[in-house]
Amino acid sequence: DMVTSPGGTSAAAIYELERGRLRTVLADAVWAAYRRTMSLSDSLSAGKDPEPMPPGSRS
């Protein structure tokens, strides 16, 4: 709110992004990357080749 003009174009765009749950989607993406990082780290620490993730799969 501090970088937009009330009723301005940026405020309208941010409203639509929030309405479409962009914040939730981005948070989910960050958590998925974190979980995958931990999985890869565990595999490499155990001296195993990491399992590839199939396209479109969720961790």
CHARMM-style PDB file with segment names, atoms N, HN, CA, C and O in Angstrom:
ATOM      1  N   ASP     1       0.807  -1.202   0.000  1.00  0.00      PROA
ATOM      2  CA  ASP     1       0.000   0.000   0.000  1.00  0.00      PROA
ATOM      3  C   ASP     1       0.851   1.267   0.000  1.00  0.00      PROA
ATOM      4  O   ASP     1       0.391   2.324  -0.433  1.00  0.00      PROA
ATOM      5  N   MET     2       2.073   1.167   0.477  1.00  0.00      PROA
ATOM      6  HN  MET     2       2.446   0.309   0.828  1.00  0.00      PROA
ATOM      7  CA  MET     2       2.896   2.366   0.588  1.00  0.00      PROA
ATOM      8  C   MET     2       3.525   2.769  -0.743  1.00  0.00      PROA
ATOM      9  O   MET     2       4.055   3.875  -0.851  1.00  0.00      PROA
ATOM     10  N   VAL     3       3.485   1.920  -1.745  1.00  0.00      PROA
ATOM     11  HN  VAL     3       3.054   1.022  -1.658  1.00  0.00      PROA
ATOM     12  CA  VAL     3       4.105   2.268  -3.025  1.00  0.00      PROA
ATOM     13  C   VAL     3       3.080   2.440  -4.141  1.00  0.00      PROA
ATOM     14  O   VAL     3       3.450   2.587  -5.306  1.00  0.00      PROA
ATOM     15  N   THR     4       1.806   2.424  -3.796  1.00  0.00      PROA
ATOM     16  HN  THR     4       1.505   2.305  -2.850  1.00  0.00      PROA
ATOM     17  CA  THR     4       0.773   2.603  -4.809  1.00  0.00      PROA
ATOM     18  C   THR     4      -0.084   3.813  -4.474  1.00  0.00      PROA
ATOM     19  O   THR     4      -0.243   4.188  -3.313  1.00  0.00      PROA
ATOM     20  N   SER     5      -0.625   4.405  -5.514  1.00  0.00      PROA
ATOM     21  HN  SER     5      -0.495   4.100  -6.458  1.00  0.00      PROA
ATOM     22  CA  SER     5      -1.590   5.488  -5.317  1.00  0.00      PROA
ATOM     23  C   SER     5      -2.957   4.855  -5.116  1.00  0.00      PROA
ATOM     24  O   SER     5      -3.326   3.953  -5.868  1.00  0.00      PROA
ATOM     25  N   PRO     6      -3.717   5.298  -4.126  1.00  0.00      PROA
ATOM     26  CA  PRO     6      -5.054   4.734  -3.933  1.00  0.00      PROA
ATOM     27  C   PRO     6      -5.878   4.866  -5.217  1.00  0.00      PROA
ATOM     28  O   PRO     6      -6.013   5.956  -5.773  1.00  0.00      PROA
ATOM     29  N   GLY     7      -6.416   3.755  -5.669  1.00  0.00      PROA
ATOM     30  HN  GLY     7      -6.306   2.870  -5.217  1.00  0.00      PROA
ATOM     31  CA  GLY     7      -7.227   3.762  -6.878  1.00  0.00      PROA
ATOM     32  C   GLY     7      -6.430   3.846  -8.161  1.00  0.00      PROA
ATOM     33  O   GLY     7      -7.009   4.012  -9.235  1.00  0.00      PROA
ATOM     34  N   GLY     8      -5.107   3.733  -8.074  1.00  0.00      PROA
ATOM     35  HN  GLY     8      -4.637   3.597  -7.202  1.00  0.00      PROA
ATOM     36  CA  GLY     8      -4.260   3.832  -9.261  1.00  0.00      PROA
ATOM     37  C   GLY     8      -4.131   2.512 -10.013  1.00  0.00      PROA
ATOM     38  O   GLY     8      -4.732   1.502  -9.645  1.00  0.00      PROA
ATOM     39  N   THR     9      -3.340   2.547 -11.063  1.00  0.00      PROA
ATOM     40  HN  THR     9      -2.851   3.366 -11.362  1.00  0.00      PROA
ATOM     41  CA  THR     9      -3.182   1.365 -11.912  1.00  0.00      PROA
ATOM     42  C   THR     9      -2.459   0.229 -11.190  1.00  0.00      PROA
ATOM     43  O   THR     9      -2.841  -0.933 -11.324  1.00  0.00      PROA
ATOM     44  N   SER    10      -1.419   0.561 -10.425  1.00  0.00      PROA
ATOM     45  HN  SER    10      -1.109   1.505 -10.316  1.00  0.00      PROA
ATOM     46  CA  SER    10      -0.695  -0.490  -9.689  1.00  0.00      PROA
ATOM     47  C   SER    10      -1.583  -1.115  -8.630  1.00  0.00      PROA
ATOM     48  O   SER    10      -1.554  -2.330  -8.434  1.00  0.00      PROA
ATOM     49  N   ALA    11      -2.371  -0.301  -7.946  1.00  0.00      PROA
ATOM     50  HN  ALA    11      -2.395   0.686  -8.105  1.00  0.00      PROA
ATOM     51  CA  ALA    11      -3.290  -0.821  -6.932  1.00  0.00      PROA
ATOM     52  C   ALA    11      -4.302  -1.771  -7.565  1.00  0.00      PROA
ATOM     53  O   ALA    11      -4.625  -2.809  -6.988  1.00  0.00      PROA
ATOM     54  N   ALA    12      -4.798  -1.423  -8.742  1.00  0.00      PROA
ATOM     55  HN  ALA    12      -4.535  -0.580  -9.211  1.00  0.00      PROA
ATOM     56  CA  ALA    12      -5.756  -2.288  -9.435  1.00  0.00      PROA
ATOM     57  C   ALA    12      -5.106  -3.612  -9.826  1.00  0.00      PROA
ATOM     58  O   ALA    12      -5.716  -4.673  -9.693  1.00  0.00      PROA
ATOM     59  N   ALA    13      -3.871  -3.546 -10.305  1.00  0.00      PROA
ATOM     60  HN  ALA    13      -3.375  -2.684 -10.413  1.00  0.00      PROA
ATOM     61  CA  ALA    13      -3.164  -4.769 -10.699  1.00  0.00      PROA
ATOM     62  C   ALA    13      -2.893  -5.651  -9.489  1.00  0.00      PROA
ATOM     63  O   ALA    13      -3.100  -6.864  -9.545  1.00  0.00      PROA
ATOM     64  N   ILE    14      -2.431  -5.052  -8.396  1.00  0.00      PROA
ATOM     65  HN  ILE    14      -2.263  -4.067  -8.351  1.00  0.00      PROA
ATOM     66  CA  ILE    14      -2.147  -5.823  -7.184  1.00  0.00      PROA
ATOM     67  C   ILE    14      -3.425  -6.457  -6.647  1.00  0.00      PROA
ATOM     68  O   ILE    14      -3.407  -7.603  -6.199  1.00  0.00      PROA
ATOM     69  N   TYR    15      -4.524  -5.730  -6.689  1.00  0.00      PROA
ATOM     70  HN  TYR    15      -4.539  -4.799  -7.053  1.00  0.00      PROA
ATOM     71  CA  TYR    15      -5.805  -6.278  -6.244  1.00  0.00      PROA
ATOM     72  C   TYR    15      -6.150  -7.539  -7.035  1.00  0.00      PROA
ATOM     73  O   TYR    15      -6.548  -8.545  -6.448  1.00  0.00      PROA
ATOM     74  N   GLU    16      -6.002  -7.496  -8.347  1.00  0.00      PROA
ATOM     75  HN  GLU    16      -5.679  -6.679  -8.824  1.00  0.00      PROA
ATOM     76  CA  GLU    16      -6.324  -8.661  -9.172  1.00  0.00      PROA
ATOM     77  C   GLU    16      -5.387  -9.832  -8.881  1.00  0.00      PROA
ATOM     78  O   GLU    16      -5.824 -10.982  -8.847  1.00  0.00      PROA
ATOM     79  N   LEU    17      -4.105  -9.545  -8.671  1.00  0.00      PROA
ATOM     80  HN  LEU    17      -3.750  -8.611  -8.698  1.00  0.00      PROA
ATOM     81  CA  LEU    17      -3.157 -10.613  -8.340  1.00  0.00      PROA
ATOM     82  C   LEU    17      -3.525 -11.266  -7.013  1.00  0.00      PROA
ATOM     83  O   LEU    17      -3.483 -12.490  -6.892  1.00  0.00      PROA
ATOM     84  N   GLU    18      -3.881 -10.467  -6.028  1.00  0.00      PROA
ATOM     85  HN  GLU    18      -3.915  -9.472  -6.126  1.00  0.00      PROA
ATOM     86  CA  GLU    18      -4.280 -11.007  -4.729  1.00  0.00      PROA
ATOM     87  C   GLU    18      -5.585 -11.790  -4.841  1.00  0.00      PROA
ATOM     88  O   GLU    18      -5.745 -12.836  -4.212  1.00  0.00      PROA
ATOM     89  N   ARG    19      -6.504 -11.282  -5.636  1.00  0.00      PROA
ATOM     90  HN  ARG    19      -6.374 -10.433  -6.147  1.00  0.00      PROA
ATOM     91  CA  ARG    19      -7.789 -11.969  -5.820  1.00  0.00      PROA
ATOM     92  C   ARG    19      -7.576 -13.335  -6.459  1.00  0.00      PROA
ATOM     93  O   ARG    19      -8.309 -14.284  -6.180  1.00  0.00      PROA
ATOM     94  N   GLY    20      -6.572 -13.423  -7.314  1.00  0.00      PROA
ATOM     95  HN  GLY    20      -5.977 -12.652  -7.541  1.00  0.00      PROA
ATOM     96  CA  GLY    20      -6.243 -14.687  -7.964  1.00  0.00      PROA
ATOM     97  C   GLY    20      -5.324 -15.570  -7.132  1.00  0.00      PROA
ATOM     98  O   GLY    20      -4.841 -16.590  -7.624  1.00  0.00      PROA
ATOM     99  N   ARG    21      -5.075 -15.197  -5.877  1.00  0.00      PROA
ATOM    100  HN  ARG    21      -5.468 -14.369  -5.478  1.00  0.00      PROA
ATOM    101  CA  ARG    21      -4.295 -15.984  -4.927  1.00  0.00      PROA
ATOM    102  C   ARG    21      -2.830 -16.118  -5.329  1.00  0.00      PROA
ATOM    103  O   ARG    21      -2.203 -17.141  -5.052  1.00  0.00      PROA
ATOM    104  N   LEU    22      -2.282 -15.098  -5.979  1.00  0.00      PROA
ATOM    105  HN  LEU    22      -2.791 -14.267  -6.204  1.00  0.00      PROA
ATOM    106  CA  LEU    22      -0.881 -15.138  -6.392  1.00  0.00      PROA
ATOM    107  C   LEU    22       0.049 -15.333  -5.199  1.00  0.00      PROA
ATOM    108  O   LEU    22       1.018 -16.087  -5.288  1.00  0.00      PROA
ATOM    109  N   ARG    23      -0.234 -14.666  -4.092  1.00  0.00      PROA
ATOM    110  HN  ARG    23      -1.021 -14.054  -4.019  1.00  0.00      PROA
ATOM    111  CA  ARG    23       0.618 -14.789  -2.906  1.00  0.00      PROA
ATOM    112  C   ARG    23       0.688 -16.250  -2.448  1.00  0.00      PROA
ATOM    113  O   ARG    23       1.761 -16.737  -2.094  1.00  0.00      PROA
ATOM    114  N   THR    24      -0.448 -16.944  -2.456  1.00  0.00      PROA
ATOM    115  HN  THR    24      -1.320 -16.548  -2.744  1.00  0.00      PROA
ATOM    116  CA  THR    24      -0.489 -18.352  -2.053  1.00  0.00      PROA
ATOM    117  C   THR    24       0.290 -19.215  -3.031  1.00  0.00      PROA
ATOM    118  O   THR    24       1.039 -20.100  -2.615  1.00  0.00      PROA
ATOM    119  N   VAL    25       0.125 -18.971  -4.312  1.00  0.00      PROA
ATOM    120  HN  VAL    25      -0.484 -18.253  -4.649  1.00  0.00      PROA
ATOM    121  CA  VAL    25       0.837 -19.741  -5.332  1.00  0.00      PROA
ATOM    122  C   VAL    25       2.345 -19.551  -5.184  1.00  0.00      PROA
ATOM    123  O   VAL    25       3.101 -20.519  -5.262  1.00  0.00      PROA
ATOM    124  N   LEU    26       2.779 -18.329  -4.974  1.00  0.00      PROA
ATOM    125  HN  LEU    26       2.165 -17.543  -4.911  1.00  0.00      PROA
ATOM    126  CA  LEU    26       4.213 -18.072  -4.802  1.00  0.00      PROA
ATOM    127  C   LEU    26       4.747 -18.729  -3.534  1.00  0.00      PROA
ATOM    128  O   LEU    26       5.838 -19.298  -3.549  1.00  0.00      PROA
ATOM    129  N   ALA    27       4.000 -18.659  -2.446  1.00  0.00      PROA
ATOM    130  HN  ALA    27       3.113 -18.197  -2.434  1.00  0.00      PROA
ATOM    131  CA  ALA    27       4.431 -19.302  -1.201  1.00  0.00      PROA
ATOM    132  C   ALA    27       4.523 -20.811  -1.391  1.00  0.00      PROA
ATOM    133  O   ALA    27       5.472 -21.436  -0.919  1.00  0.00      PROA
ATOM    134  N   ASP    28       3.550 -21.403  -2.078  1.00  0.00      PROA
ATOM    135  HN  ASP    28       2.778 -20.895  -2.462  1.00  0.00      PROA
ATOM    136  CA  ASP    28       3.587 -22.844  -2.352  1.00  0.00      PROA
ATOM    137  C   ASP    28       4.807 -23.210  -3.189  1.00  0.00      PROA
ATOM    138  O   ASP    28       5.432 -24.244  -2.957  1.00  0.00      PROA
ATOM    139  N   ALA    29       5.148 -22.370  -4.158  1.00  0.00      PROA
ATOM    140  HN  ALA    29       4.640 -21.530  -4.347  1.00  0.00      PROA
ATOM    141  CA  ALA    29       6.313 -22.633  -5.010  1.00  0.00      PROA
ATOM    142  C   ALA    29       7.605 -22.586  -4.204  1.00  0.00      PROA
ATOM    143  O   ALA    29       8.495 -23.415  -4.398  1.00  0.00      PROA
ATOM    144  N   VAL    30       7.706 -21.624  -3.307  1.00  0.00      PROA
ATOM    145  HN  VAL    30       6.984 -20.951  -3.149  1.00  0.00      PROA
ATOM    146  CA  VAL    30       8.908 -21.525  -2.468  1.00  0.00      PROA
ATOM    147  C   VAL    30       9.024 -22.747  -1.570  1.00  0.00      PROA
ATOM    148  O   VAL    30      10.114 -23.302  -1.424  1.00  0.00      PROA
ATOM    149  N   TRP    31       7.919 -23.177  -0.965  1.00  0.00      PROA
ATOM    150  HN  TRP    31       7.035 -22.726  -1.084  1.00  0.00      PROA
ATOM    151  CA  TRP    31       7.957 -24.368  -0.105  1.00  0.00      PROA
ATOM    152  C   TRP    31       8.305 -25.615  -0.905  1.00  0.00      PROA
ATOM    153  O   TRP    31       9.050 -26.464  -0.416  1.00  0.00      PROA
ATOM    154  N   ALA    32       7.787 -25.748  -2.122  1.00  0.00      PROA
ATOM    155  HN  ALA    32       7.182 -25.059  -2.520  1.00  0.00      PROA
ATOM    156  CA  ALA    32       8.118 -26.907  -2.961  1.00  0.00      PROA
ATOM    157  C   ALA    32       9.608 -26.927  -3.274  1.00  0.00      PROA
ATOM    158  O   ALA    32      10.237 -27.984  -3.243  1.00  0.00      PROA
ATOM    159  N   ALA    33      10.171 -25.768  -3.573  1.00  0.00      PROA
ATOM    160  HN  ALA    33       9.660 -24.909  -3.599  1.00  0.00      PROA
ATOM    161  CA  ALA    33      11.609 -25.691  -3.851  1.00  0.00      PROA
ATOM    162  C   ALA    33      12.412 -26.058  -2.605  1.00  0.00      PROA
ATOM    163  O   ALA    33      13.422 -26.754  -2.702  1.00  0.00      PROA
ATOM    164  N   TYR    34      11.973 -25.598  -1.448  1.00  0.00      PROA
ATOM    165  HN  TYR    34      11.152 -25.033  -1.369  1.00  0.00      PROA
ATOM    166  CA  TYR    34      12.653 -25.927  -0.190  1.00  0.00      PROA
ATOM    167  C   TYR    34      12.612 -27.436   0.075  1.00  0.00      PROA
ATOM    168  O   TYR    34      13.630 -28.043   0.408  1.00  0.00      PROA
ATOM    169  N   ARG    35      11.419 -28.034  -0.077  1.00  0.00      PROA
ATOM    170  HN  ARG    35      10.592 -27.541  -0.347  1.00  0.00      PROA
ATOM    171  CA  ARG    35      11.298 -29.491   0.153  1.00  0.00      PROA
ATOM    172  C   ARG    35      12.187 -30.262  -0.810  1.00  0.00      PROA
ATOM    173  O   ARG    35      12.819 -31.243  -0.418  1.00  0.00      PROA
ATOM    174  N   ARG    36      12.242 -29.833  -2.056  1.00  0.00      PROA
ATOM    175  HN  ARG    36      11.729 -29.036  -2.374  1.00  0.00      PROA
ATOM    176  CA  ARG    36      13.084 -30.515  -3.040  1.00  0.00      PROA
ATOM    177  C   ARG    36      14.557 -30.344  -2.689  1.00  0.00      PROA
ATOM    178  O   ARG    36      15.343 -31.281  -2.826  1.00  0.00      PROA
ATOM    179  N   THR    37      14.928 -29.163  -2.242  1.00  0.00      PROA
ATOM    180  HN  THR    37      14.290 -28.402  -2.130  1.00  0.00      PROA
ATOM    181  CA  THR    37      16.307 -28.925  -1.811  1.00  0.00      PROA
ATOM    182  C   THR    37      16.692 -29.876  -0.691  1.00  0.00      PROA
ATOM    183  O   THR    37      17.775 -30.462  -0.711  1.00  0.00      PROA
ATOM    184  N   MET    38      15.809 -30.029   0.283  1.00  0.00      PROA
ATOM    185  HN  MET    38      14.929 -29.553   0.298  1.00  0.00      PROA
ATOM    186  CA  MET    38      16.092 -30.923   1.405  1.00  0.00      PROA
ATOM    187  C   MET    38      16.196 -32.372   0.932  1.00  0.00      PROA
ATOM    188  O   MET    38      17.057 -33.115   1.404  1.00  0.00      PROA
ATOM    189  N   SER    39      15.338 -32.776   0.016  1.00  0.00      PROA
ATOM    190  HN  SER    39      14.638 -32.173  -0.368  1.00  0.00      PROA
ATOM    191  CA  SER    39      15.378 -34.133  -0.526  1.00  0.00      PROA
ATOM    192  C   SER    39      16.682 -34.383  -1.277  1.00  0.00      PROA
ATOM    193  O   SER    39      17.313 -35.426  -1.104  1.00  0.00      PROA
ATOM    194  N   LEU    40      17.081 -33.433  -2.102  1.00  0.00      PROA
ATOM    195  HN  LEU    40      16.569 -32.585  -2.242  1.00  0.00      PROA
ATOM    196  CA  LEU    40      18.342 -33.568  -2.837  1.00  0.00      PROA
ATOM    197  C   LEU    40      19.525 -33.614  -1.878  1.00  0.00      PROA
ATOM    198  O   LEU    40      20.448 -34.407  -2.063  1.00  0.00      PROA
ATOM    199  N   SER    41      19.497 -32.773  -0.866  1.00  0.00      PROA
ATOM    200  HN  SER    41      18.747 -32.129  -0.716  1.00  0.00      PROA
ATOM    201  CA  SER    41      20.572 -32.739   0.119  1.00  0.00      PROA
ATOM    202  C   SER    41      20.680 -34.066   0.859  1.00  0.00      PROA
ATOM    203  O   SER    41      21.779 -34.582   1.058  1.00  0.00      PROA
ATOM    204  N   ASP    42      19.542 -34.619   1.264  1.00  0.00      PROA
ATOM    205  HN  ASP    42      18.649 -34.200   1.102  1.00  0.00      PROA
ATOM    206  CA  ASP    42      19.542 -35.907   1.966  1.00  0.00      PROA
ATOM    207  C   ASP    42      20.124 -37.008   1.086  1.00  0.00      PROA
ATOM    208  O   ASP    42      20.930 -37.816   1.547  1.00  0.00      PROA
ATOM    209  N   SER    43      19.715 -37.038  -0.182  1.00  0.00      PROA
ATOM    210  HN  SER    43      19.060 -36.381  -0.557  1.00  0.00      PROA
ATOM    211  CA  SER    43      20.218 -38.063  -1.103  1.00  0.00      PROA
ATOM    212  C   SER    43      21.721 -37.937  -1.292  1.00  0.00      PROA
ATOM    213  O   SER    43      22.446 -38.929  -1.223  1.00  0.00      PROA
ATOM    214  N   LEU    44      22.182 -36.732  -1.527  1.00  0.00      PROA
ATOM    215  HN  LEU    44      21.593 -35.926  -1.583  1.00  0.00      PROA
ATOM    216  CA  LEU    44      23.610 -36.526  -1.759  1.00  0.00      PROA
ATOM    217  C   LEU    44      24.430 -36.815  -0.505  1.00  0.00      PROA
ATOM    218  O   LEU    44      25.531 -37.355  -0.601  1.00  0.00      PROA
ATOM    219  N   SER    45      23.908 -36.461   0.665  1.00  0.00      PROA
ATOM    220  HN  SER    45      23.013 -36.022   0.742  1.00  0.00      PROA
ATOM    221  CA  SER    45      24.612 -36.743   1.920  1.00  0.00      PROA
ATOM    222  C   SER    45      24.732 -38.241   2.162  1.00  0.00      PROA
ATOM    223  O   SER    45      25.702 -38.704   2.763  1.00  0.00      PROA
ATOM    224  N   ALA    46      23.742 -38.997   1.691  1.00  0.00      PROA
ATOM    225  HN  ALA    46      22.954 -38.621   1.203  1.00  0.00      PROA
ATOM    226  CA  ALA    46      23.754 -40.448   1.855  1.00  0.00      PROA
ATOM    227  C   ALA    46      24.543 -41.133   0.741  1.00  0.00      PROA
ATOM    228  O   ALA    46      24.637 -42.360   0.715  1.00  0.00      PROA
ATOM    229  N   GLY    47      25.109 -40.354  -0.175  1.00  0.00      PROA
ATOM    230  HN  GLY    47      25.033 -39.357  -0.153  1.00  0.00      PROA
ATOM    231  CA  GLY    47      25.894 -40.917  -1.267  1.00  0.00      PROA
ATOM    232  C   GLY    47      25.057 -41.555  -2.359  1.00  0.00      PROA
ATOM    233  O   GLY    47      25.552 -42.379  -3.127  1.00  0.00      PROA
ATOM    234  N   LYS    48      23.778 -41.171  -2.430  1.00  0.00      PROA
ATOM    235  HN  LYS    48      23.375 -40.501  -1.806  1.00  0.00      PROA
ATOM    236  CA  LYS    48      22.877 -41.720  -3.448  1.00  0.00      PROA
ATOM    237  C   LYS    48      22.662 -40.691  -4.550  1.00  0.00      PROA
ATOM    238  O   LYS    48      22.788 -39.484  -4.343  1.00  0.00      PROA
ATOM    239  N   ASP    49      22.331 -41.214  -5.732  1.00  0.00      PROA
ATOM    240  HN  ASP    49      22.228 -42.194  -5.901  1.00  0.00      PROA
ATOM    241  CA  ASP    49      21.905 -40.315  -6.802  1.00  0.00      PROA
ATOM    242  C   ASP    49      20.485 -39.859  -6.483  1.00  0.00      PROA
ATOM    243  O   ASP    49      19.639 -40.687  -6.145  1.00  0.00      PROA
ATOM    244  N   PRO    50      20.209 -38.577  -6.584  1.00  0.00      PROA
ATOM    245  CA  PRO    50      18.852 -38.101  -6.305  1.00  0.00      PROA
ATOM    246  C   PRO    50      17.858 -38.640  -7.321  1.00  0.00      PROA
ATOM    247  O   PRO    50      18.173 -38.807  -8.500  1.00  0.00      PROA
ATOM    248  N   GLU    51      16.662 -38.907  -6.840  1.00  0.00      PROA
ATOM    249  HN  GLU    51      16.406 -38.772  -5.882  1.00  0.00      PROA
ATOM    250  CA  GLU    51      15.590 -39.347  -7.727  1.00  0.00      PROA
ATOM    251  C   GLU    51      15.112 -38.158  -8.552  1.00  0.00      PROA
ATOM    252  O   GLU    51      14.854 -37.086  -8.004  1.00  0.00      PROA
ATOM    253  N   PRO    52      14.992 -38.339  -9.864  1.00  0.00      PROA
ATOM    254  CA  PRO    52      14.449 -37.235 -10.669  1.00  0.00      PROA
ATOM    255  C   PRO    52      12.959 -37.073 -10.397  1.00  0.00      PROA
ATOM    256  O   PRO    52      12.262 -38.039 -10.088  1.00  0.00      PROA
ATOM    257  N   MET    53      12.491 -35.861 -10.514  1.00  0.00      PROA
ATOM    258  HN  MET    53      13.057 -35.076 -10.765  1.00  0.00      PROA
ATOM    259  CA  MET    53      11.062 -35.608 -10.373  1.00  0.00      PROA
ATOM    260  C   MET    53      10.442 -35.616 -11.758  1.00  0.00      PROA
ATOM    261  O   MET    53      10.929 -34.934 -12.659  1.00  0.00      PROA
ATOM    262  N   PRO    54       9.368 -36.384 -11.939  1.00  0.00      PROA
ATOM    263  CA  PRO    54       8.689 -36.359 -13.239  1.00  0.00      PROA
ATOM    264  C   PRO    54       8.097 -34.976 -13.505  1.00  0.00      PROA
ATOM    265  O   PRO    54       7.707 -34.282 -12.566  1.00  0.00      PROA
ATOM    266  N   PRO    55       8.028 -34.573 -14.765  1.00  0.00      PROA
ATOM    267  CA  PRO    55       7.431 -33.269 -15.077  1.00  0.00      PROA
ATOM    268  C   PRO    55       6.013 -33.175 -14.530  1.00  0.00      PROA
ATOM    269  O   PRO    55       5.228 -34.114 -14.661  1.00  0.00      PROA
ATOM    270  N   GLY    56       5.692 -32.060 -13.929  1.00  0.00      PROA
ATOM    271  HN  GLY    56       6.330 -31.297 -13.823  1.00  0.00      PROA
ATOM    272  CA  GLY    56       4.342 -31.836 -13.419  1.00  0.00      PROA
ATOM    273  C   GLY    56       4.055 -32.466 -12.078  1.00  0.00      PROA
ATOM    274  O   GLY    56       2.938 -32.348 -11.573  1.00  0.00      PROA
ATOM    275  N   SER    57       5.042 -33.141 -11.476  1.00  0.00      PROA
ATOM    276  HN  SER    57       5.949 -33.237 -11.886  1.00  0.00      PROA
ATOM    277  CA  SER    57       4.790 -33.788 -10.187  1.00  0.00      PROA
ATOM    278  C   SER    57       4.956 -32.800  -9.057  1.00  0.00      PROA
ATOM    279  O   SER    57       5.560 -31.739  -9.218  1.00  0.00      PROA
ATOM    280  N   ARG    58       4.414 -33.162  -7.917  1.00  0.00      PROA
ATOM    281  HN  ARG    58       3.924 -34.023  -7.786  1.00  0.00      PROA
ATOM    282  CA  ARG    58       4.546 -32.335  -6.717  1.00  0.00      PROA
ATOM    283  C   ARG    58       5.426 -33.060  -5.727  1.00  0.00      PROA
ATOM    284  O   ARG    58       5.366 -34.284  -5.605  1.00  0.00      PROA
ATOM    285  N   SER    59       6.246 -32.299  -5.018  1.00  0.00      PROA
ATOM    286  HN  SER    59       6.295 -31.305  -5.117  1.00  0.00      PROA
ATOM    287  CA  SER    59       7.118 -32.922  -4.025  1.00  0.00      PROA
ATOM    288  C   SER    59       6.404 -33.085  -2.713  1.00  0.00      PROA
ATOM    289  OT1 SER    59       6.984 -33.594  -1.754  1.00  0.00      PROA
TER     290      SER     59
END
